[in-house]
């Protein structure tokens, strides 16, 4: 059984201010939880409808019924388990290799997918604007499918960060150089813009290399790609060139 205080705490973690006040976040689903248990993230408590995760000690695990799981879950159709973890201390920004910079990404699913893509393509660092959705948001955590444990994410003022970097800065635009014909380096910063407005005017001024993913459709009427889809293509081309 889950106590009223536990329900109140866990459901409050759906909001950013309570996550950071308590330094806690939660993950749902066997795969995502297992990935976090196998990482350096510290478990606060595990709630499951099944007697799984034998590596978790009994004092940090509660077997609950489906009704209790529904009370604490953020999902419309809850999985079989939910685990609360302590937020790790923020790590320094990795200043080498390929770095993905996110300018005001608001959709949790997009951020989670981009984190998963970075994990897939071996990108260790994501730098987010302060306006980008919190990566401990339950929907982001769910979308990462465990990649949250392997990608370093930092939030900062992007204007200041980009002005200080020595790495070449790439941006994605509708009128840039065809990415399929571009010579792409092994190190650099790749800026992906907001879902509705793209890269902000302030950051656009700092972009040294404008890239575009050309349209091949005969009608040429598709306005844009989803930012996570565009990120997948961009990272694939950078990786292929390397």
GIQUIGI-V18696 format. One record per pair of residues at least 12 apart in sequence whose C-alpha atoms are under 6 Angstrom apart, sorted by the first residue. I is the first residue (numbers start at 1). J is the second residue. Records with the same first field share a line. If there is no record, write none. Layout:
I->J + J
//
This chain:
1->64
7->72
11->72
23->86 + 87
24->85 + 86 + 87
25->84 + 85
26->83 + 84 + 85
27->82 + 83
28->81 + 82
29->79 + 81
32->145 + 146
35->146
36->149
42->85 + 86
43->85
44->84 + 85
45->60 + 61 + 83 + 84
46->61 + 83
47->61 + 62 + 81 + 82 + 83
48->63 + 64 + 80 + 81
49->63 + 64 + 65 + 80
97->187
98->187 + 188 + 189
99->125 + 126 + 189
100->126 + 189 + 190
101->126 + 127 + 128 + 190 + 191
102->128 + 191 + 192
103->129 + 193 + 194
104->129 + 131 + 132 + 194
105->132 + 194
106->132 + 133
108->139 + 140
109->140 + 143
110->228
112->140 + 143 + 144
113->143 + 144
114->228
116->144 + 147
124->151 + 152
125->152
126->153
127->153 + 154 + 155
128->155
129->155 + 156 + 157 + 158
130->155 + 156
167->188
168->188
169->188 + 189 + 207 + 208
170->189 + 190 + 207 + 209 + 210
171->190 + 191 + 207 + 210
172->210 + 211 + 212
173->211 + 212
174->212
176->210 + 211 + 212
177->210 + 211 + 212
178->212
179->211 + 212 + 213
184->238
//
